[in-house]
Amino acid sequence: MLKSFGALLGLIVFFSSLMPVALSMPPKNTLVMAWNIDSISNFDPAQSVEIVTSELLSNICSSLVQFDKHDSTKIRPAMARSWDVLDNGKRIVFHLRDDLKFDDGRVATAKDLSWSMQRIIKLNLGFSQSLGDFGFTKENVETNIQALDDTTLQLNFDKPYPVHLILATIGQTYTAALLDRKTLEINSVNGDMGNKYLATHSACVGPYKLVSWLPGERVVLQATQHYWGEEPKIKQILVLHVAESTSQRLLLEKGDVDIARDLSSEDVLDIEKQGGPIKINRILRPQSVYLSLNNKREILAHEKVRLALRYLVDYDNLGKTVLKGIAIPRASYMPLGMPGALDEKEGMPFELDLKKAKQLISEAGYPDGFKANLLIGSLSYMSSVAQSIQENARKIGIDLTIEKMTQTQLLSRVRGGNYDIAIMGWHTTIPDGHLSSIRHVFNPDPTFTQKHNMYLAWRAGYYDVKVNKMMMDALSEKDQNKRFEQYRNLQHYILYHGPMAYLFQTYYIIGMGPKVKKWFWNSFEIRYSEAEK
């Protein structure tokens, strides 16, 4: 209740600066969301890979191209009005709109965009592999990403890649965010190209800008003045940090927020049962939740131990209880709905089997079990899922100590390798099996000396030559059907040999108040600019 009061007090303070009317009721041009946002650490497109920040940045910074509203397999123009594929796919030339402007009205050009994309590689932060996967390096990036004039951007590739994959992975994401070079260079600190500035600011072409971020409290976005697209009907986006489902529900039912983002299974099902003005909307999301198993730990490096942990997951009971209405059991790393994903039956070969799990750890040399820590974050389902696994593990002699923390702390521990087992989530932004595959199972660094945090296998200390070859073969395959079949083969292999134990696939879930008339989303994007009240 104290958290609910704190969130409500924050609303009153914020709205008191906007209007002299009823303080607890969001105005029509402001959309208020209650959301667990404690994973946010910065707003630099070159660095941000967290799920929450990725969604916010995708609504702050425009992309070169965008998915069709009704069919995510189709690519439509955005900042680029057209593009040419040349040299058998080794060169793509984008022709930009001539009305792109920064928020202060200055013209944004292809020269700003080439600098912005080069910056991602030069800084070599979390998001650099979005370009590195396609052959861009510090040595070639200035040559291979060039502005031919103010409205023409050219990308040169080291070899032909599937063009649709390039458009979806680079063109459709904030990899191609058009940053304000002048502002970032003015605010550069020790040659960081504006990285510290972008920790708490935005500086890109797009429908919204970051007005403020108070860690652990709120994020405020405001519509920009010179957006090239249709003017957003919602002028302010206020995101309140509300960690608990019960608090989110209370604020929603009181009318103090328009949208609740992290409702638990219990609250979702109860709201649906009651009916009334609050509506539950859901759509299957390409997000996998999994046990990250630190293969740098001697015990977890053993394949049979990792396999045993899969048999300790009570998929059936979890699906009928704590996950009901908010997620579906899924043991494959590639979510349902992705081209190339295993179907429901193929993607679920495991079930709770304590005898099998005990046999596997005995064969691995641990007949009396072992001890390990199990890290979890602050999302609503985390504790219940962890306790279920902990209870089953105890029955075969495995002692798991659960450590709960904020999402930011969890990410820091896992990326730093300071953990044994952790419940993590990963969300893909493109309708293609490439991104799920290369991020979950590929590792370009067998020495583990480079900073390749975007590769989940690298984080988990896992390297498999066979997996790497399978992944690279798929990336080079131009025949889409053959490439999807390669992804299916890779999933079958990873089910039994991979570094993680996959638990479930989530839904996008929102509790929506009666004032909201329109909310646009599909499995791969949420567009605040199309929301209406």
Stockholm file with secondary structure:
# STOCKHOLM 1.0

chainA/1-533         MLKSFGALLGLIVFFSSLMPVALSMPPKNTLVMAWNIDSISNFDPAQSVEIVTSELLSNICSSLVQFDKHDSTKIRPAMARSWDVLDNGKRIVFHLRDDLKFDDGRVATAKDLSWSMQRIIKLNLGFSQSLGDFGFTKENVETNIQALDDTTLQLNFDKPYPVHLILATIGQTYTAALLDRKTLEINSVNGDMGNKYLATHSACVGPYKLVSWLPGERVVLQATQHYWGEEPKIKQILVLHVAESTSQRLLLEKGDVDIARDLSSEDVLDIEKQGGPIKINRILRPQSVYLSLNNKREILAHEKVRLALRYLVDYDNLGKTVLKGIAIPRASYMPLGMPGALDEKEGMPFELDLKKAKQLISEAGYPDGFKANLLIGSLSYMSSVAQSIQENARKIGIDLTIEKMTQTQLLSRVRGGNYDIAIMGWHTTIPDGHLSSIRHVFNPDPTFTQKHNMYLAWRAGYYDVKVNKMMMDALSEKDQNKRFEQYRNLQHYILYHGPMAYLFQTYYIIGMGPKVKKWFWNSFEIRYSEAEK
#=GR chainA/1-533 SS CHHHHHHHHHHHHHHHTTCSSCTTSCCTTEEEEEECCTTCCCCCTTTCCSHHHHHHHHHHSCCSEEECSSCTTSEEESSEEEEEEEGGGTEEEEEECSCCBCTTSCBCCHHHHHHHHHHHHHHTCTTTHHHHTTTCCTTTHHHHEEEEETTEEEEECSSCCCHHHHIIIIITSGGGCCBCHHHHHHTCSTTCTTTTGGGTCCCBSSSEEEEEEETTTEEEEEECSSCSSSCCSCCEEEEEECCCHHHHHHHHHHTSCSEECCCCHHHHHHHHHHCSSCEEEEEEEEEEEEEEECTTSTTTTSHHHHHHHHTTCCHHHHHHTTTTTTEEECCSSSCTTSTTCCCTTTTCCCCCCHHHHHHHHHHTTCTTCCEEEEEECSSTTHHHHHHHHHHHHHTTTCEEEEEECCHHHHHHHHHTTCCSEEEEEEECCSSSHHHHHHHHTCCSCTTCCSCCTTCHHHHTTCCCHHHHHHHHHHHHCCCHHHHHHHHHHHHHHHHHHSSEEEEEEEEEEEEECTTCCEEEEETTEEEEEEEEC
#=GC SS_cons         CHHHHHHHHHHHHHHHTTCSSCTTSCCTTEEEEEECCTTCCCCCTTTCCSHHHHHHHHHHSCCSEEECSSCTTSEEESSEEEEEEEGGGTEEEEEECSCCBCTTSCBCCHHHHHHHHHHHHHHTCTTTHHHHTTTCCTTTHHHHEEEEETTEEEEECSSCCCHHHHIIIIITSGGGCCBCHHHHHHTCSTTCTTTTGGGTCCCBSSSEEEEEEETTTEEEEEECSSCSSSCCSCCEEEEEECCCHHHHHHHHHHTSCSEECCCCHHHHHHHHHHCSSCEEEEEEEEEEEEEEECTTSTTTTSHHHHHHHHTTCCHHHHHHTTTTTTEEECCSSSCTTSTTCCCTTTTCCCCCCHHHHHHHHHHTTCTTCCEEEEEECSSTTHHHHHHHHHHHHHTTTCEEEEEECCHHHHHHHHHTTCCSEEEEEEECCSSSHHHHHHHHTCCSCTTCCSCCTTCHHHHTTCCCHHHHHHHHHHHHCCCHHHHHHHHHHHHHHHHHHSSEEEEEEEEEEEEECTTCCEEEEETTEEEEEEEEC
//
